[in-house]
Amino acid sequence: MAVGDHPAQRDTDGAAPEDRAVRSAGSVATLVPGRPHDPEPLDDKELRGLNVVRRFGAVGSLFLALGSLGAGAAPVINPVQEIPVLRLFTRIPMVSLAMGLAGMAIIVLSWLLLGRFAQPARRRLATQGQLARTIALWCAPLLFIPPLFSRDVYSYLAQSEIVARGMDPYSLGPAEALGVSDPLTSGVSNMWRETPAPYGPLLLRLGGWLAPLSSGNIVTGVLLQRGLALIGVILIIWALPRLARRFGVQPATALWLGAANPLLIFHFVAGAHNDALAIGLMVAGLEVGLQRMPVRFKDDAVPPLAKGELLYIGLGVALITLGVAVKINAILALPFFTVMVARRWHGRIKDLVTAAVPMALLFGVVLVAVCYGTGLGFGWVGALGTPGLVRSWISPTSELAALGGVLGIALGLGNHTNAMVPILGTLGYLVAGAVTVKFLWDSFKWRYRPIIGLGVSLGAVMVLHVALQPWYLLWAIIPLAAAAGTSRFRIAATIVTAVLPFLLPTTGSTFEGRGFVLPFAWAAAGVVTLLGLFIVHRLSPLLLSRPSPEHSVPA
C-alpha cells in the first residue's frame, strides 16, 4: 500500500467508493464526491489559542530575521555593515546565531501547535483563510533579510547576469564569464564558480530580465530572486487545498503540512530556492489539468467528454512543462498525469498510449518553444549533473560511499570513497527509477492514486541523490500532503519536518572552525525557546493540553 493510501480510496482519482450514489456517472467534479466532513469553525477558546500560536510564530520569524543579519549567508561585501545599529549583529555572531536558532525552534514549535487546528479528525478546524493569513504573517519578516541556510541565490544572480550579458550560462561558470573580481562572482561558493548552471532556461531567462533592474546591486538582486520563489509559494498555497478536496483530504490539513511547513518557510522564502517556483508550477499544472476531468470509478461506464476538458488538460501539461523548464525534477509529474487521463477513460493500455502521445507532443512543443524562445537552447540538459558534485552528509547514498571508504581503509585496501560515489549514485538512480516504474504501473492498474505515486517517486529520487538537501524533501511532501490521508504519513512527515531544519547552519557554511560558537548558541536558544513555551502555556493552556475526544468527528 502506498504512503497514506487507504483501500477505500484506491479505485479513483479523487473519490471514495462509498460515495458512488451521490453523483451520476457523467458528472464533472470540481469537488470530489468523497470529500471529508465539513468542519465547524473554531470556538472562542480555540480562536484565542490560534492567535497565540500566530503571534508565537511571528516572534520566531522576527528572531530569525534579526539573527540573519549576523548569522545569515551574507554576501562577501555585506551591506549590513554600513547600517547603523543593525551592523552590530555582524560583530556578535554568537548572539546572532542564538537568535536565529531560537527563531527556528519557535517557528517549528508554532507549526506543531498550529497542527492541532488542522487535524482532519477534529470537528472544528481552522479555515483556509486563517491558515493562509498565518503563513503570510510568519513569512513577512523573512522577505527582506539576507539569504539563510544556503548561498545558492548568489549562484542564481551570477548565472542570471551571464544571461543578461548575452553569454551562455551552460558552458561558462561565473568566474570565467564575469571575472573572479566581479562582486557577483565573489558571492558564489567556491566550488560553483567554475561550473555551468544546472537550471532550466525559463528560470535563467527570468533572472536575465531581472538582472538589469538590480544594476549589479546584490541586495536588490536577492530580493528579486526571492520574488520569483514567492510566486511558487503562492501557487502552492493556491493549488494545495484544491487538490486536497479532489482527493478527499481536509484542505486545512494539506495547507498546514505542505504550505505552512517550516522547510518551505526556511528554504523557499528565507533561502529563495528556485525549487519553489518549479514545485508551484507542477502542482498548479496538476490542479488546472484536473479542473474539468470527470470523476470515474474503476468499474464505471466511461463518462462523456466534458466541456473544455481537453483544453484544461493541455493547459495543465503546459504549466508542468514550465516547471520542468525551471527544474528538471518536475518532469515526473507528466507520466503520472498521463495515467490520470488514461484512467479517466477505460484504463487500458490503448488509453494510456492515446493519452501519452498527444501529451508528450505538447510537452515537446512547449519545451522547445521555451528553450529557443529564451535563446538558451538545450545546453542545460548537459549540465544537469552539476549538483551531483556535492556530497551531502545527510544523503544515504553519500554516507554509504563514505562508509565504503572507511571499510576500505580498515581492510588495507585504500580509500575508495571517490570511486564509490558515482557507483552508488548510479545505483540510487536505478532504484529510484524502479520505484517510479512500479508506482506508475500500480497507479495505472488502480492500486494507488497517481498523485500518491508521484509523491513517493519524487521522494525516492530526492532521498537517493548524493546531494540531498533538506528542502529536497518538499518535492515529496507537497504532493503527498494533497492526497495522502492517513495519520501514518502525517506523523512521518511531521517528524522529518521538525528535525531536518536543524541539520544546516543558518549561515549556509561553518563558523570557520570556531566550534565553541555552536554549543553556546544552542544553549542560549534553548533557554529563550523554553521561556517562550512557558508564556504560550500561560496565555493559552489549551495549546499544550491533550485534545478532548469531544472535539473529534465520530468514526
Number of C-alpha atoms within 10 A of each C-alpha: 10 19 20 17 21 16 12 11 21 22 22 24 30 26 25 21 16 11 12 15 9 9 12 11 17 16 15 21 18 16 18 23 22 20 19 18 14 10 17 12 13 17 11 9 12 19 15 16 25 24 15 21 24 24 17 24 28 24 20 28 27 20 24 32 27 23 30 29 29 29 33 30 25 24 19 12 11 16 14 20 16 9 9 8 9 14 16 15 20 20 14 13 20 23 20 26 31 26 28 32 31 29 27 26 24 28 29 23 20 26 25 20 20 24 19 22 24 23 20 24 19 20 19 20 25 24 19 19 10 16 23 18 13 23 23 15 16 23 21 16 19 24 18 15 21 28 34 31 23 22 23 20 23 25 21 25 28 32 34 28 28 23 25 19 14 12 16 20 26 25 16 18 22 27 20 13 22 20 14 14 9 14 18 25 27 20 22 24 16 11 9 19 24 18 20 22 30 22 24 27 31 22 23 26 23 17 24 23 13 20 26 15 12 15 11 16 13 21 18 16 25 22 19 19 24 25 16 21 24 22 16 27 24 17 21 24 24 18 23 29 25 22 30 29 24 27 28 24 26 29 26 27 30 33 27 29 26 26 27 24 24 28 25 27 23 24 24 24 26 29 31 32 26 23 25 30 26 32 27 27 28 32 29 27 29 26 23 23 25 23 22 21 25 24 27 26 22 18 9 14 12 18 18 12 15 13 11 12 17 14 14 20 24 19 18 26 26 24 25 31 28 27 30 27 25 26 24 19 18 24 18 19 26 23 20 26 26 26 26 26 25 21 28 22 22 18 18 13 12 12 17 20 14 14 20 19 12 13 22 15 11 17 22 14 14 19 21 15 13 21 20 12 14 17 15 21 18 16 18 23 14 13 18 17 12 14 17 15 14 14 19 16 15 17 19 18 27 25 18 17 24 20 15 19 21 17 16 15 14 11 10 9 11 12 17 17 20 12 12 19 23 17 12 20 20 16 14 21 17 14 15 22 15 14 18 24 15 14 25 25 16 17 26 23 16 21 20 26 29 28 28 24 30 26 30 23 26 25 22 21 25 25 22 22 26 29 21 23 19 21 24 19 23 27 25 25 27 23 29 29 30 30 28 26 24 14 14 13 18 21 11 11 20 18 12 15 24 19 12 16 23 14 12 16 20 27 23 19 15 12 15 6 7 8 10 10 15 17 12 15 20 18 14 18 23 17 11 19 22 14 12 17 16 12 14 20 16 11 13 18 13 16 23 13 9 8 12 8 11 9 12 14 13 9 4
